[in-house]
Amino acid sequence: MSKLSKHFRTDNRAETGGVVLDYGDGVKIRIARAGGSNARYLSRLDQLARRYRRQIQLDTLPDSVAREMMRRLYAETVVLGWEGVTGEDFGREGDTSPVAFSVDNCIALFE
């Protein structure tokens, strides 16, 4: 293995099992790689894009549809979990109750 390969290779387990990003104040989010060894991401991207393939090829897919598709894709395959996320993160002033991770909650947080 070359000297450069040692520095820049990726960890396949981390690409699929994720790594924890610590944002401080108790907020931690586990994310997987978008692509690479994350076969779930690639498969789901293909499924979601299938019905829009022609619009994607013609570059006529509305931005709103592309954003919705990407939010769902990331919520289902990239964001694997979180802790410390509260109602305040969803715009509910003063609501410090924890919000459980789910695909729907993740999409709502992205929005």
LUMLO-71518 format. One line per 8 residues: for each residue x, z, y of N, C-alpha, C. Coordinates in Angstrom, 2 decimals, decimal comma. Layout:
residues N
X/Z/Y/X/Z/Y/X/Z/Y | ...
***
This chain:
residues 111
0,85/0,00/-1,17/0,00/0,00/0,00/0,90/0,00/1,24 | 0,55/-0,83/2,21/1,37/-0,93/3,41/1,21/0,31/4,28 | 2,13/0,48/5,21/2,07/1,61/6,13/0,81/1,55/6,99 | 0,45/0,35/7,42/-0,76/0,22/8,24/-2,03/0,51/7,44 | -2,06/0,06/6,20/-3,25/0,30/5,37/-3,52/1,79/5,21 | -2,47/2,58/5,10/-2,63/4,03/4,96/-3,33/4,61/6,19 | -3,06/4,05/7,36/-3,64/4,58/8,59/-5,06/4,09/8,86 | -5,39/2,90/8,37/-6,65/2,30/8,77/-7,66/2,10/7,65
-7,34/2,50/6,45/-8,31/2,35/5,37/-9,45/3,36/5,57 | -10,56/3,07/4,94/-11,71/3,96/5,08/-11,96/4,71/3,78 | -12,70/5,77/3,90/-13,07/6,60/2,75/-14,46/6,17/2,31 | -14,55/5,50/1,17/-15,84/4,99/0,69/-16,88/6,09/0,53 | -16,44/7,28/0,10/-17,40/8,39/-0,05/-17,96/8,80/1,30 | -17,13/8,83/2,33/-17,60/9,20/3,66/-18,50/8,12/4,24 | -18,25/6,87/3,88/-19,08/5,77/4,38/-20,52/5,89/3,90 | -20,71/6,41/2,68/-22,07/6,53/2,14/-22,61/7,96/2,24
-21,76/8,95/1,99/-22,19/10,35/2,04/-22,23/10,91/3,43 | -21,55/10,24/4,34/-21,58/10,62/5,74/-20,53/11,62/6,15 | -20,41/11,76/7,44/-19,55/12,76/8,06/-20,42/13,50/9,08 | -20,04/14,74/9,34/-20,82/15,55/10,28/-20,19/15,44/11,66 | -21,04/15,08/12,62/-20,63/15,07/14,02/-21,14/16,36/14,64 | -20,23/17,15/15,19/-20,59/18,44/15,78/-20,64/18,26/17,29 | -21,85/18,35/17,84/-22,06/18,15/19,28/-22,01/19,47/20,04 | -21,71/20,57/19,35/-21,67/21,87/20,00/-23,06/22,45/20,14
-23,14/23,70/20,57/-24,43/24,39/20,74/-25,27/24,35/19,48 | -24,62/24,27/18,31/-25,34/24,31/17,04/-25,93/22,99/16,59 | -25,70/21,91/17,35/-26,26/20,61/16,99/-25,24/19,84/16,17 | -25,63/19,53/14,94/-24,77/18,75/14,04/-25,61/17,64/13,42 | -25,04/16,46/13,38/-25,74/15,31/12,80/-24,83/14,66/11,78 | -25,36/14,46/10,57/-24,60/13,79/9,50/-24,96/12,31/9,54 | -23,92/11,47/9,65/-24,15/10,03/9,69/-23,28/9,32/8,66 | -23,80/8,22/8,15/-23,06/7,34/7,25/-22,66/6,10/8,05
-21,83/5,30/7,46/-21,40/4,07/8,12/-22,52/3,04/8,10 | -22,64/2,31/9,18/-23,57/1,18/9,25/-22,82/-0,05/8,74 | -22,94/-0,30/7,44/-22,22/-1,41/6,83/-21,18/-0,91/5,85 | -20,14/-1,66/5,67/-19,06/-1,27/4,76/-19,58/-0,96/3,37 | -19,24/0,22/2,87/-19,65/0,64/1,52/-21,09/1,15/1,46 | -21,76/1,23/2,59/-23,13/1,72/2,62/-24,08/0,60/2,21 | -24,23/0,43/0,91/-25,08/-0,64/0,37/-26,55/-0,46/0,76 | -26,99/0,78/0,91/-28,38/1,04/1,35/-28,64/0,40/2,70
-27,67/0,53/3,61/-27,80/-0,05/4,95/-27,94/-1,57/4,84 | -27,04/-2,20/4,10/-27,04/-3,66/4,00/-28,31/-4,17/3,34 | -28,76/-3,48/2,29/-29,98/-3,89/1,60/-31,20/-3,74/2,50 | -31,30/-2,61/3,18/-32,46/-2,37/4,05/-32,45/-3,31/5,25 | -31,28/-3,61/5,79/-31,19/-4,57/6,88/-31,75/-5,91/6,44 | -31,38/-6,35/5,25/-31,89/-7,61/4,72/-33,41/-7,56/4,58 | -33,94/-6,44/4,06/-35,39/-6,30/3,90/-36,12/-6,35/5,24 | -35,61/-5,61/6,21/-36,27/-5,56/7,52/-36,18/-6,89/8,27
-35,07/-7,58/8,12/-34,86/-8,82/8,86/-35,55/-10,02/8,21 | -35,90/-9,89/6,94/-36,44/-11,01/6,19/-37,63/-11,66/6,89 | -38,57/-10,89/7,37/-39,77/-11,49/7,98/-39,50/-12,09/9,35 | -38,35/-11,75/9,93/-37,99/-12,26/11,26/-36,83/-13,25/11,21 | -36,44/-13,66/10,00/-35,23/-14,47/9,84/-35,23/-15,71/10,74 | -36,33/-16,42/10,79/-36,38/-17,66/11,60/-36,21/-17,33/13,08 | -36,88/-16,29/13,54/-36,74/-15,90/14,95/-35,31/-15,46/15,26 | -34,69/-14,79/14,31/-33,30/-14,37/14,51/-32,40/-15,60/14,60
-32,61/-16,57/13,71/-31,81/-17,79/13,72/-31,98/-18,57/15,02 | -33,19/-18,58/15,55/-33,48/-19,31/16,79/-33,23/-18,48/18,04 | -32,80/-17,24/17,84/-32,55/-16,32/18,95/-33,80/-16,13/19,82 | -34,95/-16,02/19,14/-36,21/-15,83/19,86/-36,89/-14,50/19,50 | -36,18/-13,66/18,76/-36,74/-12,37/18,38/-36,84/-11,50/19,63 | -38,03/-10,99/19,96/-38,16/-10,14/21,14/-37,28/-8,89/21,02 | -36,67/-8,49/22,12/-35,81/-7,31/22,14/-36,55/-6,08/21,62 | -37,82/-5,95/21,95/-38,58/-4,78/21,52/-38,67/-4,72/20,00
-38,82/-5,85/19,34/-38,89/-5,90/17,88/-37,53/-5,57/17,29 | -36,48/-6,12/17,87/-35,12/-5,85/17,38/-34,79/-4,36/17,50 | -35,16/-3,74/18,63/-34,89/-2,30/18,81/-35,67/-1,47/17,81 | -36,94/-1,82/17,59/-37,76/-1,09/16,62/-37,16/-1,21/15,21 | -36,72/-2,41/14,85/-36,13/-2,64/13,55/-34,84/-1,82/13,39 | -34,01/-1,80/14,40/-32,75/-1,07/14,33/-32,97/0,44/14,30 | -33,95/0,94/15,06/-34,26/2,38/15,00/-34,63/2,78/13,58 | -35,50/1,99/12,96/-35,92/2,29/11,58/-34,73/2,18/10,64
-33,94/1,14/10,76/-32,77/0,94/9,89/-31,82/2,13/9,97 | -31,50/2,57/11,19/-30,58/3,69/11,35/-31,20/5,00/10,86 | -32,49/5,19/11,13/-33,15/6,43/10,70/-33,22/6,52/9,18 | -33,32/5,38/8,51/-33,44/5,37/7,05/-32,09/5,36/6,33 | -31,04/4,83/6,96/-29,81/4,60/6,21/-28,53/5,12/6,85 | -28,54/5,45/8,12/-27,32/5,89/8,79/-27,37/7,39/9,11 | -28,44/7,82/9,77/-28,59/9,25/10,05/-29,11/9,90/8,77 | -28,32/10,81/8,23/-28,65/11,42/6,94/-29,26/12,80/7,06
-29,12/13,41/8,21/-29,67/14,75/8,40/-29,15/15,34/9,69 | -29,73/16,48/10,05/-29,27/17,17/11,25/-29,61/18,63/11,18 | -28,97/19,39/12,03/-29,34/20,79/12,23/-29,18/21,08/13,71 | -29,97/22,01/14,17/-29,90/22,41/15,57/-30,71/21,55/16,52 | -31,41/20,55/16,02/-32,26/19,72/16,86/-33,57/20,47/17,08 | -33,99/20,56/18,33/-35,19/21,33/18,67/-36,20/20,47/19,42 | -37,34/21,07/19,67/-38,39/20,39/20,42/-37,92/19,94/21,79 | -36,98/20,66/22,38/-36,45/20,26/23,70/-35,80/18,88/23,63
-35,21/18,57/22,49/-34,57/17,26/22,33/-35,59/16,13/22,30 | -36,85/16,49/22,10/-37,94/15,51/22,10/-38,72/15,54/23,41 | -38,15/16,22/24,41/-38,77/16,27/25,73/-39,79/17,38/25,92 | -39,85/18,31/24,96/-40,81/19,41/25,08/-40,09/20,61/25,71 | -40,17/20,69/27,02/-39,49/21,72/27,82/-39,74/23,12/27,26 | -38,67/23,86/27,02/-38,77/25,24/26,56/-39,06/25,42/25,09 | -39,26/24,32/24,35/-39,55/24,42/22,92/-38,24/24,44/22,15 | -37,81/25,64/21,79/-36,54/25,79/21,07/-36,73/25,88/19,56
-37,94/25,59/19,09/-38,16/25,64/17,65/-37,46/24,45/16,99 | -36,86/24,69/15,81/-36,14/23,62/15,13/-37,09/22,51/14,67 | -36,58/21,30/14,70/-37,32/20,14/14,20/-36,60/19,64/12,96 | -37,31/19,60/11,86/-36,73/19,16/10,59/-36,40/17,67/10,65 | -35,34/17,30/9,96/-35,00/15,88/9,89/-35,99/15,16/8,99 | -36,46/14,04/9,47/-37,24/13,09/8,68/-37,04/11,74/9,33 | -37,36/10,69/8,61/-37,22/9,35/9,18/-38,09/9,23/10,42 | -39,33/9,71/10,35/-40,23/9,60/11,51/-39,72/10,41/12,69
-39,20/11,62/12,43/-38,65/12,43/13,52/-37,41/11,78/14,12 | -36,62/11,17/13,29/-35,42/10,49/13,76/-35,79/9,30/14,65 | -36,75/8,52/14,23/-37,21/7,39/15,05/-37,74/7,90/16,38 | -38,52/8,98/16,35/-39,06/9,56/17,58/-37,94/10,03/18,49 | -36,89/10,59/17,93/-35,76/11,04/18,73/-35,05/9,84/19,37 | -34,90/8,76/18,62/-34,28/7,56/19,16/-35,09/6,99/20,32 | -36,43/7,08/20,20/-37,29/6,53/21,25/-37,19/7,35/22,50
***
